[in-house]
Each structure stands twice: as C-alpha cells, then as structure tokens.
Amino acid sequence: MTEKRLPLEGIRVIELGTLLAGPFTGRLLGDFGAEVIKVEPPGKSDPMRNWGKSKDGFGLWWPIQSRNKKSITLNLRKEEGQEILKELLNEADVLIENFRPGTMEKWNLSYEELSEINPKLIMVRTSGYGQTGPYKHRAGFGSVGEAMGGLRNVTGFPDRPPSRIGVSIGDTLAALFATIGCLVALHEREHSGKGQVVDTALYESVFSIMESIIPDYLLAGYIRERMGNILPGIAPSNIYFTKDKTYIVIGANADGVFSRLCEAMEKPELAEDPRFSTHNARGENMKLLDSIIEEWTKTLTAKEALSILEEKGVPSGLIYNAKDILEDPQYKEREMIIKVEHPELGEFPMPGIVPKLSRTPGEVKHAGAEIMGKHNIEIYCKLLGFNEEKLEELKRNHII
C-alpha cells in the first residue's frame, strides 16, 4: 500500500534552464512530487520543444523532459521581469539555472541578492566548467564536457577516432549530480535553516565516473585508451556473434561465473586451464578466450545461447533497441514504459520513474505543457496575487 503524498510534495522549484542539464534536474525533482515551474522567455521557447523527432508538429522529446512541470513566460532581460522572478523566489525552495556563469549576476539575480530575499533558497547552478576557475566564462556543452572529462577518449575502437555515446550522457550526468546536490542541500537546510549554492560542472560530472584513470596513470604509468567492446584486463566481457547473425553480451569475468560459462559451453576443462583459471590469466589471454566463446555462440541462435546461459547463471543478454525494450516482460512488470495523456497526441509513451520507492513512489501526473505560458494565470494570479489588468499590462510590455 502506497501513501498518497509524494516525497518532495511541498517543495517548489523554479526552473530557468534550457535544453538538457538544468531541465533534466527539474524533471527528476518533479517525478517525486516537487512543484516545478518552468520559465521561458516570451516569444522564445526552450529549443527542446522542437528537438528530436516530431509528430503533428509536436516534439517527442519535450513531453518526457518537461513532464509534471508547469509552464510560465517571463522576460528576465528586463528589470520588471527580474523583480517578478524575485517575488516568485520568495515563495520557492529551489532555483535551477544552467546559463553561462555571470548571466544571473548580469540580470541582478546573483545568489547574494536572492538569498537576502529568501535565505532558505537553494540555487542549483549547472554549467560547462563551474562557477569558479579560469574556464568559468567559457561556453560549455555536454559534448565538450564528455571530451574534457575523459569519456570520449575511451569511447570507441582503438583504430578509429573518439566516438560519441548515443545519448547526451554529459548533460544527464551533470543533471544527476545536480539533483543529488539539491537533495543534500534540502536535507542540510532542515538543520541550519539556510539555503546554499549547488555548483555542478559538466566536465566534473563526467570525470567523476571515470573510475581509476588518474591513479592508473600516476601510479602505474598507464593511460586508458579506446578498447571497443572489451574492458582492459577483464575477460570474458564482450559481445559475441550468434548463428542468427546477431550479437549477445556475456559478462563472466569472476572465477565462479567463468566456471559456469565453461559448463554452459560443455568445456568444463577450460576453468582449470592455466591460461584461463585466474582473473589475471584470462585478462592476458583475452583474445584467445573470446575466440573460443564465439566459436560456441556461432553454433546457436541468440535465443538458444541465452537460454543456456540463463540456466547456468551466467550474466548475458541481447543488445536491445526500442522495439526489444517494448516487448520485454521485465520492462512491463517494472512499469518502465508508462503512458501519459497528451492533450494533442493522446496516449504518450515515456520512460517510467527511477528509482522505485516502496512506500512513496514517484508519479508522472501529466506530459510537458504543450504551449508556453500555459500556467501563467495560475502562477501569477493565484500564487502572486496579480489581477487581470496587471497580467494584460505585462503582456503589452513583453514581460510575459
């Protein structure tokens, strides 16, 4: 039995960012009940509204990135717009922004000024290089963060140029770290009663997941490079071709799991072979071991091989595309594909919520606002107390 109240209910978030990193942070907070109010400048929408594939003129990425959010318009380049934002922030807990450092200060919206209005305000700032340092004023995109953070150098095959991962991983990682920082700051505020700045850099977020590349270099003189589908010194952990011309992934590098793989291949003697009997030996003889495994997988269809491997308890799987994901019973059982009503497109499929909470799980209440400023009246009139005349005046002056 779940409780009706969502875990972040009562937290109000003002989201100023565009595209990926900032808005993805807002999405994650909204998934768990925070009231997220997305701000877009009048006449100039977040480009994410039109990114990716579209149907009937509506971008298919937008409803996912902007789910659960309310939409208002506000011109922060004008003093009147800045003052209205300050009124909003006096009623808010969190401000998300991912502009180039210095932009908020230029708009008279520095944290020092805002915290005087609302000392409990938490300001979540995501940028290419962070709010300090010699690079702080440089423009920063996720792709550059992936490169500078070290990820691009190890992605791809050794005989080819560095490659991009097929999703915007740099922005997403920054958003995840920004969300963690936001939740930590909210928890700390319970004790101190004070807000603070959460400063997240794209390149640092990428670098944080780069495992042991620094001690590898400084202490062992090794620079990790592109290795394709393998992990240096760790085997077997690769993709293997099958009889029906597809690939499966097998990860069996631990001693016990490798023994089970040998049983699955009906070659139990390999587990005792000195070339493969230890972790280090398997790493040194990786190419030979992979060739032996692929000789076996080529005699079976992917379904047959995976059935045998599953029976023996060997981690393995297909390399899924969207169609595979939709047909998989594990995705269905875990509600990882949900359908949300879209006002123009009808039932809209999107990823479910991660992580799963046993007592107060998150919820997607609605898809992203299909028009800019959809919630202007609700926010400006009901929350801030503006009357209709004030709202019309703001429209005439291009403030909203």
N, C-alpha and C positions, 0 to 999 in steps of 0.2 A: 504494500500500500504506500503510495507516494503522497507527500504533503503538497498542498496546492501552491503554497508560497515558494517562489523560485529563490535560489540562494543569494542573488545580487539584487533582488527586488528592493526598491527604496534608494538605490544608487542612481544618480542622474549624471549622464555623460554628455558632454558637448564635443562633437567630432568636427574638426575643421579640415582634416587632411583630405587628399585626393588620391586616386589610383589605388595603391595596394597596401603598403605597410601600415599607415595610420588607420585606414578603414577596416583592414582585417582585424586589428586590435578591437575596434568598435564592434565588429561582428561577434568576436569571441565573448566580449562582455555582455552583449545583447542576448546571446544564446542562453545565458544563465540568469536573465531577468533584469539586467540593468536597463534603465530608460535611456536609450541612445538617441540624441537629437543631432542629425547630420546637417551641417551648414554648407550651403553652396552659394557662390556669388550670383546675384540676379543676372540672367541672360548668359551665363557661362557655367554650364554644368560640369560636374566631375566627368572627365573623359571616360571613366569606367562605364558610364551609361551606354557607351557605343563600342566598347572593346569586345573582341571575340566575335563569334557567330551571332546572328540575329534572326528573329522570326517576326514577321509582320511589323517590322520597324523597331522592335524592342530587343536590346542586347540581352543575351542569355547568361552572361556572367553577372550582370548587375543585381538581379534578384537574390543571388546567393551572397554576394559581398555585402549587400545592404539589407538583408533580412532583419526583421524586428526593429528597424530604425525608423524614426520619424524624420521628415524632411522639411527644412525651412530654408528660406533665402535671406541673405544678409550681406551687405556690401561693407567689407572690413577696410576698404581703402579710404572710406570717408569717416570723418570724426563721429558723425551721428551713429553710424553703424558700429563703430568701436564702443561707443557708450552703451548701445543696446546690448552688445555682447557682454559687457561688464555687468549689466543688470541680470542677464541670463546666468552668468557665472556666480553671481551672488546666491543663486538658487541651485547650484550644481556641486557635485563632488569631484568630478574628473573633467579635465580638458585634454583632448587628444589633438596633436598637430604634427604634421610631417613636412613643414616648409623648410626652406634653406635657413640655417641659423642666422639670426639677425632680422628676419622678416617680422616676427611678432614684436620685437623691440621697435622696429620702424613704425609699426602701427600703434605704438603706445600700449602694447599688450604684453609687456615683459612680465615674468613671474613676480618680480619685486612689486610691480604696480598691482597685479591681480591679487597677490596674497594680502595686500593691505585691505582690499575689498572683502576677500574671503580667505582668512588664514588657514582654513581647512582644505583649501583647493589642492588637488593633486594634478600636476601638469605633466602629461606623458608626451615627451618630445622624441621623435624618431627622425634621423637624418642620415646622410651618407657617412659622415665622419664624426658625428657627435657635436656637442655644443662648445667644446674646447679643442685646442691643438692647432697646429699650423695649417691643417687642411679644412678647418671647420666651415669656411665660406665657400668651399667648392660645391658645385652641383653633384649630387650623388644619386645614382640609380641602383637598383638591385643587381643588375648585371656587373656593374663596376665593383660593388661590394663583394660579389661572388669571386671576382678576379683577385681583388686585393686581399680578401680573406683567405685565399689559398685554395678554394674549392675548384676553380676552373683548371688549375694546374694538374689536378689529379683526376679529372673527369675526361674520359675518352680512352683512346688506344694510343700506345706509345709511338706508332708510326704516323699519327695524324695530329693536326692542331688541337689545342684545348677545345673542349666541347661544352655546350650548354646542357644542363639538365632540362627536361621537357616541361617544367613548370617554373614559376617565378619564386624559386626557393629562397633567394636572398631576402626579398621583401617579406616572405612568410616567416622566415626565421626571426627577422627583426620584430615582426608583429608578436610572435610568441614570447620573445624575451621582454618586449614592452608590456605585454599582458601580465607576465609574471611580476614584473616590477610594479605595475599598477596594483595588483592584488597584495603584494608585500607592503606597499605604501598605505593601502587602505587598512590593512591589519595593524600596522605600526601606529596609524592615526588613532586607533581605538585606545592606545595607551598615552600618547602625547597630546592628542587633540589638535595636532598640526599637520598640514599638508607638506608636500615637497615636490621636487622635480625628479621625474624618471627620465634619464638621458640614455637613449638607445641608439647606437650607430650600426648601420648596415654591415660594414666590414667586420666590426667586432662580433656581431651576431653570427656571421659565417665562421669567423676564426674560432669562436668558442666551441664549435662542433668538430674541429679538425684534429681531434684525438692527440696523438703524441708526435706531431710533426716537428715541434721545436726541440724536445729532448732527443728525438731521432737524429736531428742534425747536430746539435751542440755536443751531445754525449756519445753518439755513435758515428758521426760523420756521414749520415745518410740523408739524402733529400728524396722524399717520396715523390714519385712521378706518376704519370698515367699508366695504368696497368690493365685497361679494358675491363673485363668481367671478373677478374681474379682479385684476391687480396694477397699482397706480398707475404710469402712465408706461411700462408694459411691454406691448407688443402685437405680434402676437396671442398671447394666452394666456387661453383662456376655454373654456366649454363651448358646443357648437353642436348645434342640433336637426336631426334627420335625417328622411328620408322615412317610416321605420317608427316614428316617434314615440318615439325615444329620444335620448339625448344622448351625444356623444363629446367627449373633451378633445383640444384641439390646442394645442401649445406651439411657436411658430415665430417667436420674437421676435428671434433672431440674424439678421444680414443674409443669410448663406448659406442658412440654413434657410428664411427667408422666401422667397427666390428659388425654392427647391424647392417650397414650398407654392403659389406662383403658377403654376409649371409643372403641378403636380397639378390645379389648378383650370382649366388651359388659359387662364390670363390672365397670361402672362409679362410683359406690359407694366406690370403693377402694381408690379413690382420696381423699375422705373425712374421710376415716378410720384413727383414731388417730395413728395406727401402721405404716401408710404409708403416712400421709398427709404432713409431713415435710421432709426436706433433712436428718436431724439427725435421725428421726424416721425410715426412710427407711434404713439407714445405720445400725441401731441397729437390724432391723428385716430382714436383707438381705436374710438369708436362706429361711425363710418362703415366702418372696416375690418372690424369684427366683423359688421356687417350684410351686407357683400359676401361674407364667408366663409360665413355662414349661408344666404345665397341659394343657394350651391353645395351645401352639405351637405343642404339640404332636397330636392334633386333625387335623392338617393341613399339607399339603406339604410345603416345603420351599418356593416354588413359590407363593402359596396361602397366606401364612403368610406375606411374604414380600410385596405382592400387597396391602394387607390391611394396613400394617404399613406405606407404602409409601403414600397411600391415606390420612392417618391421620397425616402425617408429623412427623413420629417417625423415628429417625436415626436407620438404620438397614441394614444388608447386608449379603451376603454369604461369606464364607471363601474361597477365590479364590486359585486355583492352576494355573499353567501355561496355561492349556487348557482354563480355565474360563477367564483368562485375555485376551487371543487371541480372544475369542468370544464376548467380551463385547463391546457394541457400544460406551460407553463413552471413552474407551481407543482409539478406532478407530477415533472418532471425534476429540480428542485432540492430535492425532498423537503421541501416546506414544509407539507404536510399529512401527519402521521405518525399511526400507530395504536399505542396502548399498551394493554396488557391491564389492565382494571379488574376487581377481584375481584367486583363486583356487576353491572356494566353490560357486561361483555365488552369487545370491541374499542372503544377510546375514541379518537376523532379529536381531534387538537390541533395547534397550530402547531408547525412544526419549529424548529430551532435557528438563531439568527442571532448572530454571523456564522459563515460557513463557514471552518473551518481546514483547510488542505490535508493536514497531516501528523497532527495530533492533534485531530480534530473532536470537538465535544461529543456528548452522548448522553442520551437520556431512558430511564432504566432502569425506572422504574415511575411510575404515577399517584400522586397525593397520597394519604396514608393516609386510608382511609375512616372510621376510628374514632379518637377521641382516645386518646392513650397507647398506641398500637399497639406502640411500640418501648420502652416503659418497662423491661421486663426486660433487653433488650439493652443499653440505655444505663446503667441504674442498677446492674445486677448484673455485666455483663461489663466495662463501662468503669470504673465507680467501685468495683466490688467489694462492693456491698451483698448481703446474703444474703436469703433469702425472708422470714425473720422481720422483718428491717428494712423490707422492702417492705410487708408487711402492716401494720406499725405506722404507716408513712407514710400508708397508705390510711385507716386508722382515724382518724388525726389530720387528715385532709383536706389533707395536704401534696401528695399526688399523686392 
